[in-house]
Amino acid sequence: MKKRVFVTRVLPGPALDVLKQKCEVEINQEDRVLTKKELMEGVKGKDGLLCLLTDKIDAEVMDAAGPNLKVISNYAVGYDNIDVAEATKRGIAVTNTPGVLTETTADLTWAIMMAVARRIVEADNFLRSGQWKGWAPCLMLGSDVYGKTLGIVGLGRIGKAVARRAKGFNMKVLYYDINRDEQAEKELGVTYAPLEELLKQSDFVSIHAPLTEKTRHLIGERELRLMKPTAFLINVARGPLVDEAALIRALKEKWIAGAALDVFEREPYVPEELIKMKNVVLVPHIGSATVETRSKMAMMAVENLLAVLEGKIPPNLVNPEVIPKLGLK
């Protein structure tokens, strides 16, 4: 008898066809986040769940699934949407999709960094609205990126990929992480700095830290006040890493020059104040949004899920404590 799987959203690429060949698959066909009630109904009696970062998987959802649920495969590198401790207690494997989105997300970091520094979105709107009357010496003056100081908060896979790209712009790169990485310092030519020092020295501060209870509001009023008035804040990691209210105040009162954001504190809600600001570039959580990367993520999520259902250790297991409970080999 085929294992039963619930997928919370249609995914790009051939991955779901692969899954359908081996399992009985139910897929949410609507291109929206399911309500909790719908999610609980969908997962009922299933052996596997393939979910997104926008799906909150807590004890209540696991209760609704019932005792058959053996694996929660997250279509994301992060997994703060899942109560991993609860899943582990119940002997449910939790998997993610690391690595595959590293370069794509680093590309997006640079895209929005350049866009806010050179006022690309603002200039595009200016031209399209018919306001451009010709070249002028002071029209849309932005900030140079080449030769400036880039501060990277969180030197994981994506942080390192961003640092590699900075070499082409002849930038001085500072980084802050809870663990100093001397090998990366040698390989990438980056310099460790305490967070306060990084914020004071950097012309661009790019956040690439994971979201935990300790990192929530890592960048708040105190940190923003340390930054240069000519500096820009870039966030492609997780919205709650930044205190959004403090950021709005910092932008209004010109503590910093601008911001570029791919993530928000209460997604998909974006404060009206941010939307109205010309010195902010806003994109809708598209860090990994390329055809190639999203298709690879889907395949990785499916492979993780199938491995557990076939009694194997999945390639990307978040909670290895469940291996003996599930008898994975």
C-alpha positions as CSV (number, residue, x, y, z in Angstrom):
1,M,0.0,0.0,0.0
2,K,1.3,3.4,-1.0
3,K,2.2,5.9,1.7
4,R,0.0,9.0,2.0
5,V,1.5,12.4,1.7
6,F,0.1,16.0,1.9
7,V,1.8,18.8,0.1
8,T,0.7,22.3,1.1
9,R,1.4,24.1,-2.2
10,V,2.0,23.3,-5.9
11,L,5.8,23.3,-6.5
12,P,7.8,24.0,-9.7
13,G,9.7,21.4,-11.7
14,P,9.2,17.6,-11.9
15,A,9.5,16.8,-8.2
16,L,5.8,16.3,-7.5
17,D,5.5,13.9,-10.4
18,V,8.3,11.8,-8.9
19,L,6.5,11.9,-5.5
20,K,3.2,10.8,-7.2
21,Q,4.9,7.7,-8.7
22,K,5.7,6.4,-5.2
23,C,3.0,7.8,-2.9
24,E,-0.6,8.7,-2.8
25,V,-0.4,12.5,-2.9
26,E,-2.9,15.2,-1.9
27,I,-1.8,18.7,-3.0
28,N,-3.3,22.1,-2.1
29,Q,-4.1,23.4,-5.6
30,E,-4.8,27.0,-4.5
31,D,-1.9,29.4,-4.7
32,R,-2.3,30.7,-1.1
33,V,-1.3,29.8,2.4
34,L,-3.8,27.4,4.0
35,T,-5.6,28.3,7.1
36,K,-4.7,26.2,10.2
37,K,-8.0,24.4,9.9
38,E,-7.3,23.5,6.3
39,L,-3.8,22.4,7.1
40,M,-5.0,20.2,9.9
41,E,-7.7,18.7,7.7
42,G,-5.1,18.1,4.9
43,V,-2.6,16.4,7.1
44,K,-5.1,14.0,8.8
45,G,-4.0,10.4,8.5
46,K,-0.9,11.2,6.4
47,D,2.5,9.5,6.6
48,G,4.3,12.5,5.3
49,L,4.0,16.3,5.1
50,L,5.8,18.5,2.6
51,C,5.3,22.1,3.8
52,L,6.5,25.6,3.3
53,L,8.0,28.2,5.5
54,T,4.6,29.9,5.6
55,D,3.0,26.9,7.2
56,K,3.2,26.8,11.0
57,I,3.6,23.2,12.1
58,D,3.0,22.9,15.8
59,A,1.7,20.3,18.3
60,E,-1.9,20.9,17.3
61,V,-1.1,20.2,13.6
62,M,0.8,17.0,14.6
63,D,-2.1,15.9,16.7
64,A,-4.4,16.4,13.7
65,A,-2.1,14.3,11.6
66,G,-2.2,11.4,13.9
67,P,0.3,8.6,14.7
68,N,1.1,7.8,11.1
69,L,3.1,11.0,10.5
70,K,6.7,10.1,10.2
71,V,8.3,13.0,8.3
72,I,7.8,16.8,7.9
73,S,9.8,17.9,4.9
74,N,10.3,21.7,4.8
75,Y,10.6,23.4,1.4
76,A,13.2,25.9,2.9
77,V,16.6,26.1,4.4
78,G,15.1,27.6,7.6
79,Y,12.7,25.6,9.8
80,D,11.6,28.1,12.5
81,N,8.0,27.4,11.3
82,I,8.2,23.9,12.7
83,D,8.2,22.9,16.4
84,V,11.2,20.7,16.0
85,A,11.3,19.7,19.7
86,E,7.7,18.5,19.6
87,A,8.4,16.6,16.4
88,T,11.4,14.9,17.9
89,K,9.5,14.0,21.0
90,R,7.0,12.2,18.8
91,G,9.6,10.5,16.6
92,I,8.8,12.6,13.5
93,A,11.8,13.4,11.2
94,V,12.2,17.1,10.2
95,T,14.1,17.9,7.0
96,N,15.1,21.0,5.1
97,T,16.7,22.1,1.9
98,P,20.1,23.7,2.7
99,G,22.8,24.7,0.2
100,V,20.7,24.7,-2.9
101,L,19.6,28.3,-2.5
102,T,22.9,29.8,-1.4
103,E,24.1,31.4,-4.6
104,T,20.7,32.5,-5.7
105,T,20.0,34.3,-2.4
106,A,23.5,35.9,-2.5
107,D,22.6,37.2,-6.0
108,L,19.4,38.7,-4.7
109,T,21.3,40.3,-1.8
110,W,23.5,42.1,-4.3
111,A,20.6,43.0,-6.6
112,I,18.7,44.8,-3.8
113,M,21.9,46.3,-2.3
114,M,22.8,47.8,-5.7
115,A,19.2,48.9,-6.2
116,V,19.0,50.9,-3.0
117,A,22.5,52.4,-3.3
118,R,21.9,53.6,-6.8
119,R,18.2,54.4,-6.4
120,I,17.2,52.1,-9.2
121,V,13.6,51.5,-8.2
122,E,13.1,55.2,-7.5
123,A,14.7,56.2,-10.8
124,D,12.6,53.6,-12.7
125,N,9.4,55.0,-11.2
126,F,10.6,58.6,-11.9
127,L,11.1,57.8,-15.6
128,R,7.9,55.8,-16.1
129,S,5.8,58.5,-14.5
130,G,7.0,61.0,-17.1
131,Q,8.9,63.2,-14.6
132,W,12.3,62.9,-16.5
133,K,13.0,66.1,-18.5
134,G,16.6,65.3,-19.4
135,W,20.1,64.7,-17.9
136,A,21.0,66.8,-14.9
137,P,24.2,66.9,-12.7
138,C,22.2,66.3,-9.5
139,L,19.5,64.0,-10.8
140,M,19.1,60.8,-8.7
141,L,22.4,60.9,-7.0
142,G,23.1,57.6,-5.2
143,S,26.0,56.0,-3.3
144,D,29.0,54.1,-4.6
145,V,29.3,50.4,-3.7
146,Y,32.8,49.8,-5.2
147,G,35.5,50.3,-2.6
148,K,33.2,50.6,0.4
149,T,33.0,48.5,3.6
150,L,30.5,45.7,3.7
151,G,29.5,44.2,7.1
152,I,28.0,40.7,7.0
153,V,26.0,39.6,10.1
154,G,26.1,35.8,10.0
155,L,28.9,34.1,8.0
156,G,27.1,30.9,7.0
157,R,26.7,29.6,3.5
158,I,24.9,32.6,2.2
159,G,27.0,35.1,4.1
160,K,30.2,33.6,2.6
161,A,28.7,33.7,-0.9
162,V,27.9,37.4,-0.4
163,A,31.5,37.9,0.7
164,R,32.9,36.2,-2.3
165,R,31.0,38.6,-4.6
166,A,32.3,41.6,-2.6
167,K,35.8,40.8,-3.9
168,G,34.8,42.0,-7.4
169,F,33.8,45.3,-5.9
170,N,37.1,45.7,-4.1
171,M,35.2,46.0,-0.8
172,K,36.6,45.7,2.7
173,V,34.5,42.9,4.3
174,L,33.8,42.7,8.1
175,Y,31.8,39.9,9.5
176,Y,30.1,39.1,12.8
177,D,29.1,35.6,13.9
178,I,28.7,33.8,17.2
179,N,31.6,31.5,16.0
180,R,34.7,33.0,14.6
181,D,35.7,31.4,11.3
182,E,39.5,31.7,10.8
183,Q,39.5,29.5,7.8
184,A,37.0,31.7,6.0
185,E,39.1,34.7,7.1
186,K,42.0,33.3,5.2
187,E,40.1,32.0,2.2
188,L,37.8,35.1,1.7
189,G,39.9,37.9,3.1
190,V,37.2,38.9,5.6
191,T,37.9,40.4,9.0
192,Y,36.0,39.5,12.2
193,A,34.5,42.3,14.2
194,P,32.2,42.5,17.2
195,L,28.7,43.5,16.1
196,E,29.0,47.0,17.5
197,E,32.2,47.7,15.7
198,L,30.8,46.2,12.4
199,L,27.8,48.4,12.6
200,K,29.9,51.5,13.3
201,Q,32.3,50.9,10.4
202,S,30.2,49.5,7.6
203,D,28.7,51.3,4.7
204,F,26.4,48.4,4.0
205,V,25.2,45.9,6.7
206,S,23.8,42.7,5.2
207,I,22.0,40.2,7.5
208,H,22.4,36.5,7.0
209,A,21.8,35.1,10.5
210,P,19.3,32.3,11.4
211,L,16.2,33.3,13.4
212,T,16.2,32.0,17.0
213,E,14.9,33.4,20.2
214,K,18.4,34.9,20.8
215,T,18.5,36.6,17.4
216,R,15.0,38.0,17.3
217,H,15.4,41.8,17.0
218,L,19.1,41.4,16.7
219,I,19.0,44.7,15.0
220,G,17.0,47.2,17.0
221,E,17.1,50.9,18.0
222,R,20.5,50.6,19.7
223,E,22.1,48.8,16.8
224,L,20.6,51.1,14.2
225,R,21.8,54.2,16.0
226,L,25.4,52.8,15.8
227,M,25.3,52.8,12.0
228,K,26.6,55.6,9.9
229,P,24.0,58.1,8.6
230,T,25.2,57.2,5.1
231,A,24.9,53.4,5.6
232,F,22.3,51.0,4.3
233,L,20.7,47.9,5.9
234,I,20.1,44.8,3.8
235,N,18.0,41.9,5.1
236,V,17.4,38.7,3.1
237,A,17.4,36.4,6.1
238,R,14.3,36.6,8.3
239,G,12.1,39.6,9.0
240,P,12.0,39.3,12.8
241,L,15.8,39.7,13.0
242,V,15.1,43.4,12.6
243,D,12.9,45.5,14.9
244,E,10.7,46.9,12.1
245,A,9.3,49.8,14.2
246,A,12.9,50.8,15.1
247,L,13.9,50.6,11.4
248,I,11.0,52.8,10.3
249,R,12.0,55.4,12.9
250,A,15.7,55.1,11.8
251,L,14.7,55.7,8.2
252,K,12.3,58.6,9.0
253,E,14.8,60.3,11.3
254,K,17.8,59.6,9.0
255,W,19.9,57.6,11.4
256,I,20.7,55.5,8.3
257,A,20.5,56.3,4.6
258,G,18.2,53.5,3.5
259,A,17.3,49.8,3.5
260,A,16.6,46.9,1.2
261,L,14.4,44.2,2.4
262,D,13.3,40.8,1.1
263,V,11.8,39.7,4.4
264,F,9.4,41.3,6.9
265,E,8.5,40.9,10.5
266,R,4.9,39.9,10.0
267,E,4.8,38.5,6.4
268,P,2.9,39.1,4.2
269,Y,2.1,42.3,6.0
270,V,4.4,45.2,5.2
271,P,3.9,48.5,7.1
272,E,2.5,51.4,5.1
273,E,5.3,53.6,6.3
274,L,7.9,51.4,4.6
275,I,5.9,51.2,1.4
276,K,5.7,55.0,1.1
277,M,9.5,55.5,1.7
278,K,11.6,56.2,-1.4
279,N,14.9,55.2,0.2
280,V,13.7,51.6,0.8
281,V,13.7,48.8,-1.7
282,L,11.1,46.1,-0.9
283,V,10.7,42.7,-2.6
284,P,8.3,39.9,-1.6
285,H,10.5,37.2,-0.1
286,I,12.1,36.2,-3.4
287,G,15.6,35.3,-2.2
288,S,15.5,31.9,-3.8
289,A,13.1,32.7,-6.6
290,T,14.7,31.4,-9.8
291,V,13.3,28.6,-11.8
292,E,16.4,26.5,-11.4
293,T,16.7,26.9,-7.6
294,R,13.1,26.5,-6.7
295,S,12.9,23.3,-8.8
296,K,16.0,22.0,-7.1
297,M,14.5,22.8,-3.7
298,A,11.4,20.9,-4.6
299,M,13.3,17.8,-5.7
300,M,15.4,18.0,-2.5
301,A,12.3,18.2,-0.3
302,V,10.8,15.2,-2.1
303,E,14.0,13.2,-1.8
304,N,14.1,13.9,1.9
305,L,10.5,12.9,2.4
306,L,10.8,9.7,0.4
307,A,14.0,8.6,2.2
308,V,12.2,8.6,5.5
309,L,9.2,6.9,4.2
310,E,11.5,4.2,2.7
311,G,13.3,3.7,6.1
312,K,16.4,5.6,5.1
313,I,18.3,8.4,6.7
314,P,17.4,11.5,4.6
315,P,20.2,13.7,3.1
316,N,19.1,16.7,5.2
317,L,17.8,15.7,8.6
318,V,17.4,18.5,11.1
319,N,16.7,16.2,14.2
320,P,19.0,13.1,14.0
321,E,17.7,12.0,17.4
322,V,14.8,10.4,15.7
323,I,16.9,7.9,13.7
324,P,16.7,5.1,16.3
325,K,13.0,5.8,17.0
326,L,12.2,5.5,13.3
327,G,14.7,2.7,12.6
328,L,16.3,4.7,9.8
329,K,19.4,3.2,8.1
